[in-house]
């Protein structure tokens, strides 16, 4: 069984004039939400074996703040511009290529690609979480999708089961 955790970066700043989009940092709300999601991962026992993260400052900071809540259990993370604001097919290609031997893989990235990837992969799961996921994938949310597949290179559209969809605002 494989488990994929899709983690949208936390709320970013919009007030940084002259800053390239890739370099935008987290807003105070995002700085509070990211560690909250890290604690959730720890409490749920959903600590990834490997993290693939967009190199955008807001995604990288989201992961680093969440990972701090995991302590020594925090996994190795790879940061890549190839995961920055790309369509779902490119995200899936990255998962297939870099997932390796990980059984629980996390991808930290951006919308709309992350939500579109989740909708592409999910084929079953409880109706409530699936409806919330289809409606909106807010900042600092995490979708947990499982697959009955031998490896990441075998992921196919609609082959996953949405196990959980956690939104930061639900944890307040």
KEDO-98674 format. One record per residue: y, x, z of N, C-alpha, C in turn; residue in three letters. Coordinates in steps of 0.2 Angstrom, whole numbers, plus 2048, in hexadecimal, padded with zeros to 3 digits. Layout:
BEGIN
YXZYXZYXZAla/...
! end
This chain:
BEGIN
7FA804800800800800806804800Unk/80B8037FC8118067FB8178027FEUnk/81C805801821801804828804801Unk/82C8007FE8328027FC8387FF800Unk/83C803802842801806848802802Unk/84C7FD8008527FD7FC8587FC800Unk/85C801801861801806868802802Unk/86C7FC8028737FD7FF877800804Unk/87B805801880808805884804809Unk/88780680F88B802814892801810Unk/8967FD81489D7FB8118A1801810Unk/8A480180A8A88078088AF806809Unk/8B380B8098BA80A8098BD809802Unk/8C28048028C58037FB8CC8057FBUnk/8CF8088018D680A8018D7811800Unk/8D38157FD8D381C7FC8D681D7F5Unk/8DC81C7F48DF81D7ED8DE8247EBUnk/8DD8257E48DC82B7E18D582E7E2Unk/8D182B7E58CA82E7E78C582B7E2Unk/8C282F7DF8BC82D7DA8B78297DDUnk/8B58247DA8B081F7DD8AA8227E0Unk/8A88287DD8A282B7E08A482E7E7Unk/8AA8307E88AC8337EE8AF82E7F4Unk/8AE8287F28B18237F78AC8237FEUnk/8AF8238038AC82480A8AB81D80DUnk/8A881C8128A68168168AC813819Unk/8AD80D81A8B280A81E8AF809825Unk/8B480882A8B18088318AB803832Unk/8AC7FD82E8A67F882F8A07FB82CUnk/8A07FF82789A803824897808829Unk/89C80C82C89A81183189680E837Unk/89880783989480483E88E80183CUnk/88D7FF8368877FB833882800832Unk/88380682F87E80B82D87A80D833Unk/87C80F83987881183E87480A841Unk/8778058408737FE84286D7FE83EUnk/86E7FF8388687FE833863804835Unk/86580A83686080F83885C80D83FUnk/86080A84385C808849857802848Unk/8597FE8438547F984184E7FC83EUnk/84F80183984980483684580783CUnk/84880A84184480D84684080884AUnk/84380284C8407FD85083B7F984CUnk/83C7F98468377F58418317FA83FUnk/83180084182C80583F82C806838Unk/83280683483280682D83680D82BUnk/83481282E83781982D83481B826Unk/83981D82183681F81B83382681BUnk/82E82781782C82E816830833812Unk/83482F80E83883380983E82E807Unk/84483180684A82E80584D8317FEUnk/84E82C7F985282E7F385982A7F4Unk/85E82E7F486582C7F586A82E7F0Unk/86E8297EE87382A7E98788307ECUnk/87B8347E887F8397EB8868377ECUnk/8888317EB88E82E7ED88F82F7F4Unk/8958317F68978327FD89582C802Unk/8978267FF89582080488E81F805Unk/88A820800882820800880825805Unk/88282B80488083180888183080FUnk/88882E81088A82D81788682781AUnk/88482281788081C81987981F81BUnk/87682381787082681987082A81FUnk/87582F81F87683382587783082CUnk/87B82B82B87C827832876823834Unk/87282082F86C81D831867821833Unk/86682783086182C83186282F838Unk/86882F83B86A83284186682E847Unk/86582784586282384A85B82484AUnk/85882784585182984584F82F848Unk/85383384A85283984E84E83E849Unk/84984184D84484684A840842844Unk/83F83C84583B83884083E837839Unk/84583983984983883284583C82DUnk/84483982784083D82284584181EUnk/842845819846849814849844810Unk/84F84680E853842809855846803Unk/8558437FD8578467F785D8427F4Unk/8638467F38698437F186A8447E9Unk/86B83F7E586B8407DE87183C7DBUnk/87483F7D687983B7D28768367CEUnk/86F8387CC86B8337C886A82C7CAUnk/86C82B7D186B8257D48718217D5Unk/8778247D387D8217D487F81C7CEUnk/8808167D08828107CC87E8107C6Unk/8788107C687480F7C08708097C0Unk/86D8077BA86A8007B98638017BDUnk/8607FB7BE8597FB7C28547FF7BEUnk/8547FF7B884F8037B484F80A7B6Unk/85580D7B78568147B88548157C0Unk/8558117C48538117CB84C8117CBUnk/84880D7C884180C7C883E8137C5Unk/8418167C083F81C7BD8408227C2Unk/8458227C68468277CB8408267D1Unk/83F8207D383981E7D88338217D5Unk/83181F7CF82B8217CC82A8297CBUnk/83082C7CA8308337C98308377CFUnk/8338357D48348397DB8318367E1Unk/82D8307E082A82D7E68258327E9Unk/8218357E581C83A7E78178377EBUnk/81583A7F18108387F58128337FBUnk/8198327FB81C82D800818827800Unk/81782480581481D80681A818807Unk/81F81A80B82581680C82B81A809Unk/82E81880483381B80183A817802Unk/83F81A80384681780384A8197FEUnk/84E8147FB8538167F68598137F8Unk/85E8187F98658167FB8698167F5Unk/86C8107F48718107EE87680A7EEUnk/8778087E887D8037E687A7FD7E3Unk/87F7F87E387E7F27DF8827F37D9Unk/8817F07D487C7EA7D38757ED7D2Unk/8747F37D186D7F67CF8687F57D4Unk/86A7F67DB8657F57E08627EE7E1Unk/8677E97E08647E27E08607E07DAUnk/8637E27D585F7E17CE8587E47CFUnk/8577EA7D28517ED7D284C7E97D7Unk/84F7E77DC84B7E37E18497DD7DEUnk/84D7D97DA84B7D37D78467D47D1Unk/8467DA7CE8427DC7C983B7DD7CCUnk/83A7E07D28347E27D58317DD7D9Unk/8347D87DC8327D37E182E7CE7DDUnk/8287CD7DE8247C77DB8227C27E0Unk/8227C47E68207BF7EC8247C17F2Unk/8237BC7F78267BD7FE8297B6800Unk/82B7B680682D7B08098347AE805Unk/8347A780483A7A48008407A6803Unk/8417A580A8487A680D84B7AD80BUnk/8477B380D84A7B980B84B7BA804Unk/8467B88008477B87F884D7B57F6Unk/84F7AF7F98557AC7F785B7B07F9Unk/85B7B27FF8617B68018627BD7FDUnk/85C7C07FB85C7C67F785F7C47F0Unk/85D7BE7ED8607BC7E68677BB7E7Unk/8697B87EC8707B67ED8757BC7EDUnk/8737C07F28787C67F38747CC7F6Unk/8757D27F48737D87F88797DB7FBUnk/87B7D98018817DC8048807E3806Unk/8867E68078867ED80A8827ED810Unk/87F7F381187B7F58168757F0817Unk/8737ED81286D7E98128677ED810Unk/8617EB81385B7EF8118557EA80FUnk/8537EB80984D7E78068477EB807Unk/8417E880A83B7EB80B8367E8806Unk/8337EC80282F7E97FD8287ED7FDUnk/8227EA7FD81C7ED7FD8197EC7F6Unk/8147F17F58117F07EE8097F27F0Unk/8057EF7ED7FE7F17ED7FD7F57E6Unk/7FF7FB7E77FF8007E17FD8077E4Unk/7F980B7E07F78117E27FC8177E2Unk/8028157DE80781A7DE80D8177DBUnk/81381B7DC8198187DA81A8187D2Unk/81681C7CF81681B7C88138157C5Unk/8108117C980C80B7C78108057C9Unk/8168057CB81A7FF7CD81C7FC7C7Unk/81B7F57C781C7F17C18217EB7C3Unk/8247E87BF8297E27C08257DD7C4Unk/8287DA7C98257D47CD81F7D67D0Unk/81D7DC7D18177DE7D58187DF7DCUnk/81E7DE7DF81F7DF7E681F7D97EAUnk/81F7DA7F08207D47F58257D67FAUnk/82A7D17FA8307D27FF82E7D1806Unk/82D7D680A82B7D68118317D4815Unk/8377D681483D7D58188437D7814Unk/8487D381684F7D58138547D4819Unk/8567DA81B85A7DB8218617DC81FUnk/8667D882286D7D98218707DB827Unk/8757DF8278787E282D87B7DD831Unk/87F7D882D8827D383187D7CE835Unk/8777CE8338727CA8378707CD83EUnk/8727D483E8707D88448757D8849Unk/87B7D58488817D584D87F7D1853Unk/
! end
